[in-house]
């Protein structure tokens, strides 16, 4: 009983702290929408369609829908046909302390065969095809003044340049992949578009941001049927709603981390704090990195109870392991105070990751 009261008290303190922080930021979830290219940079012009115009039309539609949500603030890197440097697009998001950065583009190829949608996150998983896509988008920097200074000698034509720029963003990779997955799922299941998947590569515009970020290729203008669709009001509306719905799903999933815990009455009619889910293990993910680190406190800002799991080419690092949801929320706050601002709660059932919404539906004891 004393343990439950302790967690109740600490959880109450956490809620007060998070409420104070929310007041300071007007309690807004900030989304930065980036329409690729602009002005003297038309992007690709497959079949005569202009990427810059289609991307802008889609972004403005996404923003209009998101702005209907009272708790969301939308910021645009451009709302008209102007050119914005890639480093400035990221700076806009960073200055706003944004929660998400979403960049919208249209694809093209040297043949008319490829079609479909794909969503990119910043990562180190490379292939020649992926490199060529990133190279095409990154070469925009040559249209910018002082690009040598702004990008510290970065060469879009050199694959090795892409490796270094991705390492800084690994902490945000899982969240970026989550949003990208929601977007691709909507394109595939709701719009019946051909799914080219969630992919990783070194896009400069994603590297410049310090939050979960995605770059969406909404289709191939070089594939005429797809170009006609993307250039139409219907196509632009379809795509924008699919992206908007994915952003809202991502936001709502994050909000579950601070859901109110369940208060029930016991047989003596006295309130007791209940938050244990015996079938679930909660952990706080604090980092994802290509580096294998010893799970010692000196590697994790003094935090103990660190575990490590390898997923693909990345090592994921977790703080805590408990079936008590109130305890894991406290541990998430501890990790945040230590400097892990992007940490988040993950739920496991039978060793497999499940969504928090499903985990919290599991009957508690």
C-alpha positions as CSV (number, residue, x, y, z in Angstrom):
1,X,0.0,0.0,0.0
2,X,2.8,2.4,0.9
3,X,4.5,1.7,-2.5
4,X,1.3,2.5,-4.4
5,X,0.8,5.8,-2.4
6,X,4.4,6.7,-3.2
7,X,3.9,6.2,-6.9
8,X,0.6,8.1,-6.7
9,X,2.3,11.1,-5.1
10,X,5.2,11.0,-7.5
11,X,2.8,10.7,-10.5
12,X,0.9,13.7,-9.2
13,X,4.1,15.7,-9.1
14,X,5.0,14.6,-12.6
15,X,1.5,15.7,-13.9
16,X,1.9,19.1,-12.2
17,X,5.4,19.5,-13.8
18,X,4.2,18.5,-17.2
19,X,1.2,20.8,-16.8
20,X,3.5,23.7,-16.0
21,X,5.6,23.0,-19.0
22,X,2.5,22.7,-21.2
23,X,1.3,26.1,-20.0
24,X,4.7,27.6,-20.9
25,X,4.4,26.3,-24.5
26,X,0.7,27.0,-24.8
27,X,0.1,23.2,-24.8
28,X,0.5,23.0,-28.6
29,X,1.9,20.1,-30.6
30,X,4.0,21.9,-33.2
31,X,4.1,20.5,-36.7
32,X,6.4,22.0,-39.3
33,X,5.3,21.4,-42.9
34,X,7.8,21.7,-45.7
35,X,6.9,21.9,-49.3
36,X,9.9,20.8,-51.3
37,X,11.7,23.0,-53.8
38,X,10.2,26.4,-54.9
39,X,10.8,29.4,-57.2
40,X,13.9,28.8,-59.5
41,X,14.1,25.3,-58.2
42,X,11.1,23.5,-59.7
43,X,12.1,20.0,-58.5
44,X,11.4,17.3,-61.0
45,X,9.1,18.1,-64.0
46,X,8.2,14.6,-65.2
47,X,5.6,14.7,-68.0
48,X,5.5,18.5,-67.6
49,X,4.1,18.4,-64.0
50,X,6.0,20.7,-61.6
51,X,7.0,19.1,-58.3
52,X,7.2,22.4,-56.5
53,X,3.6,23.3,-57.2
54,X,2.2,19.9,-56.3
55,X,4.2,19.7,-53.1
56,X,3.0,23.2,-52.0
57,X,-0.7,22.4,-52.8
58,X,-0.5,19.2,-50.7
59,X,1.2,20.9,-47.8
60,X,-1.3,23.8,-47.7
61,X,-4.1,21.2,-47.6
62,X,-2.5,19.2,-44.7
63,X,-2.0,22.4,-42.8
64,X,-5.5,23.6,-43.3
65,X,-6.8,20.3,-41.8
66,X,-4.4,20.2,-38.9
67,X,-5.2,23.8,-38.0
68,X,-8.7,22.6,-37.2
69,X,-7.2,20.9,-34.1
70,X,-7.1,23.3,-31.2
71,X,-4.0,21.7,-29.7
72,X,-1.9,21.7,-32.8
73,X,0.2,24.6,-34.2
74,X,1.2,24.4,-37.8
75,X,4.3,26.2,-39.2
76,X,5.2,26.3,-42.9
77,X,8.7,26.6,-44.3
78,X,7.0,28.2,-47.4
79,X,3.4,29.1,-48.3
80,X,4.1,30.5,-51.7
81,X,6.4,29.9,-54.7
82,X,9.6,30.9,-53.0
83,X,13.0,29.2,-52.6
84,X,14.1,28.3,-49.1
85,X,17.6,27.0,-48.4
86,X,17.6,23.4,-47.0
87,X,19.5,24.5,-43.9
88,X,16.9,27.2,-43.3
89,X,14.0,24.7,-43.5
90,X,15.5,22.8,-40.6
91,X,16.3,26.0,-38.7
92,X,12.6,27.0,-38.9
93,X,11.7,23.7,-37.2
94,X,14.4,24.0,-34.6
95,X,13.6,27.6,-33.7
96,X,10.0,26.5,-33.2
97,X,11.0,23.6,-31.0
98,X,8.8,21.5,-33.2
99,X,7.5,18.1,-32.4
100,X,7.5,16.9,-36.0
101,X,9.0,17.9,-39.3
102,X,7.2,16.7,-42.5
103,X,8.7,17.4,-45.9
104,X,6.6,16.7,-49.0
105,X,8.0,15.8,-52.4
106,X,7.2,14.1,-55.7
107,X,9.4,11.4,-57.2
108,X,10.7,10.8,-60.7
109,X,12.9,8.3,-62.6
110,X,14.7,8.2,-65.9
111,X,12.1,5.6,-67.2
112,X,8.3,5.8,-67.0
113,X,7.9,2.5,-65.2
114,X,8.4,3.1,-61.5
115,X,5.3,4.2,-59.5
116,X,4.1,4.3,-55.9
117,X,4.7,6.1,-52.6
118,X,7.7,5.9,-50.2
119,X,8.5,7.7,-47.0
120,X,12.1,8.4,-45.9
121,X,13.7,8.8,-42.6
122,X,17.3,9.8,-41.9
123,X,19.4,6.6,-41.4
124,X,22.5,4.7,-42.3
125,X,21.0,1.8,-44.2
126,X,22.3,2.5,-47.7
127,X,21.9,1.1,-51.1
128,X,22.9,2.5,-54.5
129,X,19.3,3.2,-55.4
130,X,18.6,4.9,-52.1
131,X,21.8,7.0,-52.5
132,X,20.7,8.2,-55.9
133,X,17.3,9.4,-54.5
134,X,19.0,11.3,-51.7
135,X,21.6,12.7,-54.1
136,X,18.9,14.1,-56.3
137,X,17.2,15.9,-53.4
138,X,20.5,17.0,-51.8
139,X,21.9,18.6,-55.0
140,X,19.5,21.5,-54.3
141,X,22.2,22.9,-52.1
142,X,24.1,23.9,-55.2
143,X,21.4,26.5,-55.9
144,X,22.1,28.1,-52.5
145,X,24.5,30.9,-51.7
146,X,27.4,30.0,-49.4
147,X,26.5,26.3,-49.5
148,X,30.1,25.4,-48.8
149,X,29.9,27.3,-45.5
150,X,26.4,26.3,-44.6
151,X,27.0,22.5,-45.1
152,X,30.7,22.4,-44.1
153,X,31.9,20.9,-47.3
154,X,29.2,18.3,-47.6
155,X,29.3,16.7,-51.1
156,X,26.0,15.2,-52.3
157,X,27.9,13.2,-54.9
158,X,30.0,11.4,-52.2
159,X,28.3,8.4,-50.5
160,X,30.7,8.8,-47.5
161,X,29.3,12.2,-46.8
162,X,25.9,10.6,-45.9
163,X,27.3,8.4,-43.2
164,X,28.5,11.2,-40.9
165,X,25.3,13.3,-41.1
166,X,23.1,10.4,-40.0
167,X,24.7,9.6,-36.7
168,X,23.4,12.6,-34.9
169,X,19.8,11.7,-35.5
170,X,19.7,8.2,-34.3
171,X,17.9,9.1,-31.1
172,X,14.9,10.2,-33.2
173,X,14.9,7.2,-35.6
174,X,12.3,5.1,-34.0
175,X,9.8,7.9,-33.8
176,X,10.5,8.9,-37.4
177,X,9.9,5.3,-38.5
178,X,6.7,5.2,-36.6
179,X,5.3,8.2,-38.3
180,X,6.6,7.0,-41.7
181,X,4.9,3.7,-41.2
182,X,1.5,5.3,-40.4
183,X,1.8,7.4,-43.5
184,X,2.6,4.5,-45.8
185,X,-0.1,2.4,-44.2
186,X,-2.7,5.1,-45.1
187,X,-1.4,5.5,-48.6
188,X,-1.6,1.7,-49.1
189,X,-4.8,0.8,-47.2
190,X,-6.9,3.9,-47.7
191,X,-5.7,5.1,-51.1
192,X,-4.6,1.8,-52.6
193,X,-1.4,3.4,-53.8
194,X,1.6,1.1,-54.6
195,X,3.7,0.8,-51.4
196,X,7.4,1.3,-51.9
197,X,7.9,1.2,-48.2
198,X,9.7,3.1,-45.4
199,X,13.3,3.7,-46.3
200,X,16.4,5.3,-44.8
201,X,19.0,7.6,-46.4
202,X,21.0,10.8,-45.7
203,X,18.7,13.6,-46.8
204,X,20.2,17.0,-45.8
205,X,16.8,18.5,-45.1
206,X,16.2,15.8,-42.4
207,X,19.7,16.1,-41.0
208,X,19.1,19.8,-40.2
209,X,16.2,19.1,-37.8
210,X,16.4,18.1,-34.1
211,X,13.1,16.2,-33.9
212,X,11.4,13.2,-35.5
213,X,11.3,14.0,-39.3
214,X,10.2,12.3,-42.5
215,X,10.4,13.1,-46.2
216,X,7.5,11.8,-48.2
217,X,7.7,11.0,-51.9
218,X,4.0,11.1,-52.8
219,X,4.4,9.4,-56.2
220,X,6.2,9.5,-59.5
221,X,5.5,12.4,-61.9
222,X,7.5,10.4,-64.5
223,X,4.7,7.8,-64.4
224,X,2.1,9.7,-66.3
225,X,-1.0,8.2,-64.7
226,X,0.4,9.0,-61.2
227,X,1.5,12.4,-62.3
228,X,-2.1,13.2,-63.5
229,X,-3.4,12.0,-60.2
230,X,-1.0,14.1,-58.1
231,X,-1.6,17.2,-60.3
232,X,-5.4,16.9,-59.6
233,X,-7.3,18.4,-56.8
234,X,-8.7,15.0,-55.9
235,X,-5.2,13.5,-55.7
236,X,-3.8,16.3,-53.7
237,X,-6.8,16.1,-51.3
238,X,-6.5,12.4,-50.9
239,X,-2.8,12.5,-50.2
240,X,-3.1,15.4,-47.7
241,X,-5.8,13.7,-45.7
242,X,-3.8,10.5,-45.5
243,X,-0.8,12.4,-44.2
244,X,-2.9,14.4,-41.8
245,X,-4.5,11.3,-40.4
246,X,-1.1,9.7,-39.9
247,X,0.2,12.8,-38.0
248,X,-2.9,12.7,-35.7
249,X,-2.4,9.0,-35.1
250,X,1.2,9.6,-34.2
251,X,0.4,12.4,-31.9
252,X,-2.4,10.5,-30.1
253,X,-0.1,7.5,-29.6
254,X,2.5,9.8,-27.9
255,X,-0.2,11.2,-25.7
256,X,-0.8,7.8,-24.2
257,X,2.5,8.2,-22.3
258,X,0.9,10.6,-20.0
259,X,-2.6,9.0,-19.8
260,X,-4.2,9.2,-16.4
261,X,-3.7,6.1,-14.4
262,X,-6.7,4.1,-13.3
263,X,-8.2,4.8,-9.8
264,X,-10.5,2.1,-8.5
265,X,-12.3,1.5,-5.3
266,X,-11.5,-1.5,-3.2
267,X,-13.9,-3.6,-1.1
268,X,-13.5,-1.2,1.9
269,X,-14.6,1.8,-0.3
270,X,-11.2,3.4,0.0
271,X,-9.3,4.7,-3.1
272,X,-6.3,2.7,-4.1
273,X,-3.9,3.4,-7.0
274,X,-4.0,0.5,-9.5
275,X,-1.7,0.5,-12.5
276,X,-0.1,-3.0,-12.7
277,X,-0.4,-5.0,-16.0
278,X,1.0,-8.5,-15.3
279,X,1.2,-9.5,-18.9
280,X,3.0,-6.3,-20.0
281,X,6.5,-5.1,-19.5
282,X,7.1,-1.4,-19.8
283,X,10.4,0.2,-20.7
284,X,11.7,3.7,-21.4
285,X,13.6,3.8,-24.7
286,X,16.3,6.5,-24.2
287,X,18.5,5.9,-27.3
288,X,19.0,4.0,-30.5
289,X,22.5,3.9,-31.9
290,X,24.8,2.0,-34.2
291,X,27.3,1.9,-31.4
292,X,27.4,-1.0,-28.9
293,X,27.8,0.5,-25.4
294,X,28.2,-1.2,-22.1
295,X,25.0,-0.8,-20.0
296,X,26.9,1.0,-17.3
297,X,25.7,4.2,-15.5
298,X,28.7,6.2,-16.8
299,X,27.5,5.7,-20.4
300,X,23.9,6.8,-19.6
301,X,24.3,10.0,-17.5
302,X,24.2,8.0,-14.2
303,X,21.1,6.0,-14.9
304,X,21.1,2.4,-13.7
305,X,18.8,-0.5,-14.8
306,X,19.8,-0.1,-18.4
307,X,19.2,-2.9,-20.9
308,X,20.3,-3.2,-24.6
309,X,18.6,-4.9,-27.5
310,X,19.9,-5.2,-31.1
311,X,17.4,-4.6,-33.9
312,X,18.9,-4.8,-37.4
313,X,21.9,-2.6,-37.5
314,X,20.9,-0.6,-34.4
315,X,21.3,-1.1,-30.7
316,X,18.3,0.1,-28.7
317,X,18.8,1.2,-25.1
318,X,16.1,1.0,-22.4
319,X,15.8,2.4,-18.9
320,X,13.7,0.4,-16.4
321,X,11.6,-2.7,-16.8
322,X,8.4,-3.1,-15.0
323,X,4.7,-4.1,-15.3
324,X,3.7,-1.0,-13.2
325,X,2.7,1.8,-15.6
326,X,2.9,4.4,-12.8
327,X,6.5,3.4,-12.1
328,X,7.5,3.5,-15.7
329,X,6.1,7.1,-16.1
330,X,8.2,8.1,-13.1
331,X,11.2,6.5,-14.7
332,X,10.5,8.3,-18.0
333,X,10.5,11.6,-16.1
334,X,13.8,10.7,-14.5
335,X,15.3,10.0,-17.9
336,X,14.0,13.3,-19.2
337,X,15.5,15.2,-16.2
338,X,18.8,13.5,-17.0
339,X,18.7,14.9,-20.5
340,X,17.0,12.3,-22.6
341,X,14.4,14.7,-23.9
342,X,13.2,12.4,-26.7
343,X,12.7,9.3,-24.6
344,X,9.4,7.4,-24.7
345,X,7.6,4.5,-23.2
346,X,7.5,1.1,-25.0
347,X,5.2,-1.8,-24.1
348,X,6.2,-5.5,-24.6
349,X,3.9,-8.5,-24.5
350,X,5.5,-12.0,-24.7
351,X,8.7,-10.3,-25.8
352,X,7.1,-8.4,-28.7
353,X,6.5,-4.7,-29.0
354,X,2.8,-3.7,-28.9
355,X,1.2,-0.3,-28.9
356,X,0.6,1.5,-25.6
357,X,-3.1,1.7,-26.4
358,X,-3.3,-2.1,-26.6
359,X,-1.1,-2.6,-23.5
360,X,-3.3,-0.3,-21.4
361,X,-6.4,-2.2,-22.5
362,X,-5.0,-5.3,-20.8
363,X,-6.8,-6.0,-17.5
364,X,-4.8,-4.9,-14.5
365,X,-4.6,-6.6,-11.1
